[in-house]
Amino acid sequence: MDIDSAGAHRYPVPLIALVPFLLITFGLSWGILALYILLPGAMTAMFGQLSGHHPLFILAVWSPAIAAFIIIIRHAGLAGLRRYLSRLLLWRCPPVWYAFLLGMPLLFYAGAAVKGNLFTEPVPFASLPALMSAIAFTLILGPMEEFGWRGLALPLLQRRFAPIWASLILGGIWGIWHLPAFLLSGTPQSAWSFTPFLLGSVALSLIVTPLFNASRGSILLPFLFHWQLINPIWPDAQPYDIVFFWVAALVIVVLNRKAMFRKARAVTQVVPAVARGGLPQDLTGETNP
């Protein structure tokens, strides 16, 4: 558990903090997008046409991270936020997970092969600088969500539920949170169907939870996992890639069934303690070298 300055064992961020986290996350993102849905003319006149690069759309995407930072500062202060951010330094996990992260593109290529556009769609970037710019943008857009979803929400849910159930709950919340983007033209999701996306979100949640727990609460690895999901290099495989992600999710759950159906090794802490020597601890209480 986390250890406060008096030596008492407690959680600096309580389970009930999940409620304001979700209220801020949904309120900020859905509020912005709802204004564009209900008042499109006025919002476009004041702020311009909404797109995936619009500052307000970026603000909506960052809402889980913003909410997490607010909650952590409220309960643990700036020192707690620094300790929370030290989870970006947690990178150790079984090598098989790194192999999976590197092999994730194969799921997209398999989906594109089924869709029939594996060799037919032109490369969407005219130059190397355009490609590098797109990669850099996706690196700081969607993956920022993980500060909230896996950084805060998943540990809180795992205090009450086994990882399998926490994954299903968070996957549903994660998918539903994207819903307004499907109702607006100009957003990346506007060309997709919501139901397959929702099912895919649940499958992805089932995959990333055992990765998260195996890395003892790393934010870095879910961040990289999310980036692989939206990497602009991979072909458009919607919605067939979801089938392959569900196959991968089921295999991963079976292989990790003991950890997924038991709470014993689940990460349940948001703010790590500081070990002797000033090194950040991972969220199972062991020092991360």
C-alpha positions as MATLAB code, in Angstrom:
seq = 'MDIDSAGAHRYPVPLIALVPFLLITFGLSWGILALYILLPGAMTAMFGQLSGHHPLFILAVWSPAIAAFIIIIRHAGLAGLRRYLSRLLLWRCPPVWYAFLLGMPLLFYAGAAVKGNLFTEPVPFASLPALMSAIAFTLILGPMEEFGWRGLALPLLQRRFAPIWASLILGGIWGIWHLPAFLLSGTPQSAWSFTPFLLGSVALSLIVTPLFNASRGSILLPFLFHWQLINPIWPDAQPYDIVFFWVAALVIVVLNRKAMFRKARAVTQVVPAVARGGLPQDLTGETNP';
ca = [
       0.000    0.000    0.000;
       0.921    3.646   -0.162;
       2.723    4.965    2.886;
       2.106    8.486    4.104;
       4.646   10.602    6.025;
       3.353    9.368    9.363;
       3.940    5.769    8.368;
       0.246    4.834    8.232;
      -0.823    2.579    5.402;
      -3.545    4.029    3.258;
      -4.603    4.885   -0.284;
      -4.025    8.594   -0.990;
      -6.601    8.399   -3.807;
      -9.792    6.717   -2.512;
     -12.099    4.479   -4.526;
     -14.843    7.118   -4.460;
     -12.537    9.359   -6.541;
     -13.646    7.304   -9.545;
     -16.956    9.217   -9.502;
     -15.549   12.759   -9.924;
     -12.984   11.379  -12.380;
     -15.752   10.120  -14.655;
     -17.833   13.274  -14.168;
     -14.927   15.512  -15.199;
     -13.888   13.231  -18.061;
     -17.355   12.939  -19.582;
     -18.382   16.479  -18.681;
     -15.421   18.097  -20.402;
     -15.339   15.970  -23.555;
     -19.070   15.451  -24.025;
     -19.709   19.114  -23.187;
     -17.400   20.324  -25.946;
     -18.732   17.894  -28.535;
     -22.361   18.433  -27.500;
     -22.016   22.126  -28.239;
     -20.871   21.282  -31.762;
     -23.769   18.840  -32.145;
     -26.475   21.162  -30.774;
     -25.076   24.518  -31.927;
     -22.999   23.698  -35.010;
     -23.369   27.089  -36.685;
     -22.502   29.147  -33.638;
     -19.580   26.930  -32.586;
     -18.142   26.834  -36.093;
     -18.452   30.615  -36.399;
     -16.686   31.173  -33.067;
     -14.080   28.398  -33.047;
     -13.915   27.044  -36.601;
     -14.813   23.704  -38.128;
     -14.148   20.776  -35.812;
     -11.511   18.302  -36.962;
      -9.148   15.774  -35.476;
      -6.512   18.528  -35.191;
      -8.787   21.197  -33.696;
      -7.633   22.437  -30.252;
     -11.077   21.796  -28.748;
     -11.080   18.230  -30.071;
      -7.613   17.715  -28.579;
      -8.886   19.130  -25.271;
     -11.783   16.648  -25.368;
      -9.396   13.759  -26.062;
      -7.153   14.820  -23.190;
     -10.054   14.998  -20.716;
      -9.239   11.647  -18.985;
      -5.684   12.854  -18.323;
      -6.881   16.269  -17.159;
      -9.410   14.641  -14.836;
      -6.777   12.271  -13.430;
      -4.362   15.116  -12.700;
      -7.092   17.113  -10.952;
      -8.116   14.134   -8.803;
      -4.554   13.251   -7.840;
      -3.623   16.837   -6.938;
      -6.832   17.092   -4.892;
      -6.052   13.975   -2.849;
      -2.246   13.701   -2.905;
      -0.973   17.180   -3.778;
       1.799   18.068   -6.201;
       4.163   15.626   -4.502;
       1.628   12.875   -5.145;
       1.344   13.938   -8.783;
       5.117   13.670   -9.175;
       5.048   10.181   -7.675;
       2.164    9.267   -9.958;
       4.089   10.490  -13.006;
       7.054    8.354  -11.891;
       4.984    5.415  -13.151;
       6.155    6.471  -16.602;
       9.504    5.015  -15.501;
       8.048    1.546  -14.940;
       8.983   -0.482  -17.988;
       9.887   -3.965  -16.769;
       7.528   -6.784  -17.710;
       7.834  -10.273  -19.254;
       9.502  -10.019  -22.701;
       6.480  -11.656  -24.334;
       4.575   -8.411  -23.831;
       7.167   -6.443  -25.782;
       6.913   -9.050  -28.515;
       3.153   -8.524  -28.554;
       3.501   -4.730  -28.755;
       5.892   -5.078  -31.676;
       3.624   -7.634  -33.346;
       0.391   -5.636  -33.014;
       0.627   -4.289  -36.592;
       0.069   -7.845  -37.839;
      -3.500   -7.663  -36.494;
      -4.165   -4.583  -38.622;
      -2.603   -6.128  -41.699;
      -4.675   -9.266  -41.190;
      -7.825   -7.157  -40.928;
      -6.886   -5.194  -44.051;
      -6.306   -8.460  -45.914;
      -9.829   -9.603  -45.032;
     -11.217   -6.187  -45.937;
      -9.481   -6.391  -49.310;
      -7.492   -3.160  -49.176;
      -4.108   -4.500  -48.074;
      -2.464   -3.757  -51.434;
      -4.998   -1.392  -52.977;
      -4.928    1.730  -50.788;
      -2.206    4.269  -51.623;
       0.241    5.424  -48.972;
      -1.557    8.365  -47.272;
       1.586   10.483  -46.880;
       3.257   12.343  -49.694;
       6.597   12.847  -47.952;
       8.678   11.635  -45.029;
       8.200   14.905  -43.072;
       4.417   14.511  -43.402;
       4.655   10.944  -42.128;
       6.849   11.905  -39.161;
       4.519   14.782  -38.321;
       1.511   12.441  -38.295;
       3.321    9.915  -36.091;
       4.354   12.639  -33.627;
       0.805   13.998  -33.482;
      -0.751   10.609  -32.759;
       1.873   10.031  -30.060;
       0.627   13.036  -28.074;
      -3.090   12.677  -28.845;
      -4.883    9.424  -28.038;
      -2.219    7.874  -25.761;
      -2.695   10.766  -23.349;
      -5.984    9.118  -22.378;
      -4.003    6.419  -20.578;
      -3.094    8.792  -17.767;
      -6.762    8.521  -16.846;
      -7.997    5.108  -18.008;
      -5.132    2.883  -16.936;
      -3.345    5.445  -14.780;
      -6.250    6.021  -12.406;
      -9.509    4.272  -13.316;
      -8.193    0.708  -13.677;
      -6.373    0.585  -10.306;
      -9.481    1.964   -8.595;
     -11.765   -0.594  -10.264;
      -9.397   -3.414   -9.357;
      -9.825   -2.598   -5.671;
     -13.404   -3.807   -5.980;
     -13.351   -6.227   -8.931;
     -11.095   -8.952  -10.278;
      -9.130   -7.789  -13.355;
     -11.435   -9.601  -15.802;
     -14.487   -7.681  -14.552;
     -12.588   -4.416  -14.181;
     -11.484   -4.824  -17.817;
     -15.030   -5.345  -19.058;
     -16.398   -2.401  -17.075;
     -13.632   -0.017  -18.097;
     -13.734   -1.198  -21.717;
     -17.433   -0.365  -21.895;
     -16.914    3.047  -20.293;
     -13.952    3.727  -22.571;
     -15.951    2.867  -25.680;
     -19.074    4.816  -24.678;
     -16.942    7.869  -23.889;
     -16.112    8.085  -27.617;
     -19.781    8.138  -28.689;
     -20.207   11.894  -29.446;
     -17.252   11.787  -31.853;
     -19.235    9.358  -34.024;
     -22.001   11.936  -34.386;
     -19.822   14.724  -35.753;
     -18.374   15.108  -39.220;
     -14.715   16.024  -39.264;
     -13.699   13.667  -36.458;
     -11.686   10.482  -37.132;
     -14.570    8.365  -35.773;
     -17.229    9.888  -38.021;
     -16.489    7.361  -40.785;
     -16.744    4.333  -38.463;
     -19.613    2.309  -37.034;
     -20.006    2.702  -33.274;
     -21.067   -0.834  -32.297;
     -17.943   -2.570  -33.655;
     -15.857    0.172  -32.073;
     -17.499   -0.420  -28.683;
     -16.889   -4.151  -28.929;
     -13.325   -3.466  -29.964;
     -12.799   -1.185  -26.954;
     -13.810   -4.015  -24.634;
     -11.428   -6.425  -26.397;
      -8.574   -3.923  -26.143;
      -9.309   -3.393  -22.462;
      -9.061   -7.151  -21.898;
      -5.648   -7.098  -23.589;
      -4.116   -4.096  -21.866;
      -5.185   -5.019  -18.310;
      -2.857   -8.031  -17.944;
      -0.092   -5.969  -19.581;
      -0.712   -3.232  -17.011;
      -0.650   -5.650  -14.088;
       2.375   -7.547  -15.427;
       4.278   -4.250  -15.591;
       3.198   -3.493  -11.992;
       1.279   -0.356  -12.810;
       3.259    1.141  -15.681;
       1.669    4.042  -17.532;
       4.362    3.900  -20.209;
       3.395    0.504  -21.640;
      -0.366    1.219  -21.954;
       0.699    4.527  -23.523;
       2.724    2.651  -26.165;
      -0.087    0.117  -26.595;
      -2.558    2.929  -27.323;
      -0.149    4.535  -29.754;
       0.116    1.288  -31.698;
      -3.686    1.317  -32.017;
      -3.739    4.682  -33.787;
      -0.389    4.605  -35.552;
      -1.081    6.184  -38.982;
       1.299    3.790  -40.718;
      -1.001    0.790  -40.310;
      -3.664    0.166  -42.990;
      -7.337    0.908  -42.424;
      -8.761   -2.416  -41.288;
     -12.065   -1.255  -39.746;
     -14.080   -3.200  -38.688;
     -12.291   -6.472  -39.447;
      -9.331   -5.727  -37.206;
     -11.730   -5.963  -34.250;
     -12.233   -9.673  -34.955;
      -8.498  -10.256  -34.682;
      -8.244   -8.175  -31.526;
     -11.008  -10.267  -29.963;
      -9.137  -13.440  -30.888;
      -6.001  -11.969  -29.324;
      -7.968  -10.886  -26.237;
      -9.438  -14.350  -25.689;
      -6.038  -16.007  -26.074;
      -4.444  -13.527  -23.658;
      -7.226  -13.981  -21.081;
      -6.860  -17.764  -21.240;
      -3.082  -17.584  -20.890;
      -3.423  -15.150  -17.968;
      -6.569  -16.685  -16.458;
      -5.167  -17.027  -12.934;
      -4.160  -13.375  -12.806;
      -7.324  -12.177  -14.556;
      -9.798  -13.923  -12.259;
      -7.998  -13.210   -8.991;
      -7.329   -9.902   -7.271;
      -4.131  -11.043   -5.552;
      -1.677   -9.555   -8.087;
      -3.854   -6.777   -9.438;
      -2.477   -3.244   -9.205;
      -4.785   -1.232   -6.974;
      -2.712    1.856   -6.186;
      -2.590    5.132   -8.071;
       0.202    6.999   -6.283;
       3.338    4.950   -5.529;
       5.397    5.402   -2.406;
       9.060    6.353   -2.497;
      11.496    3.622   -1.567;
      14.738    4.047    0.300;
      17.250    5.871   -1.863;
      14.545    7.976   -3.515;
      13.688    5.500   -6.262;
      10.014    5.218   -7.235;
       8.276    2.042   -6.198;
       6.055    0.131   -8.528;
       2.497   -0.362   -7.355;
       3.092   -3.758   -5.793;
       5.445   -2.109   -3.329;
       8.726   -3.231   -4.877;
      11.468   -0.844   -5.947;
      11.796   -0.358   -9.696;
      15.518   -0.180  -10.558;
];
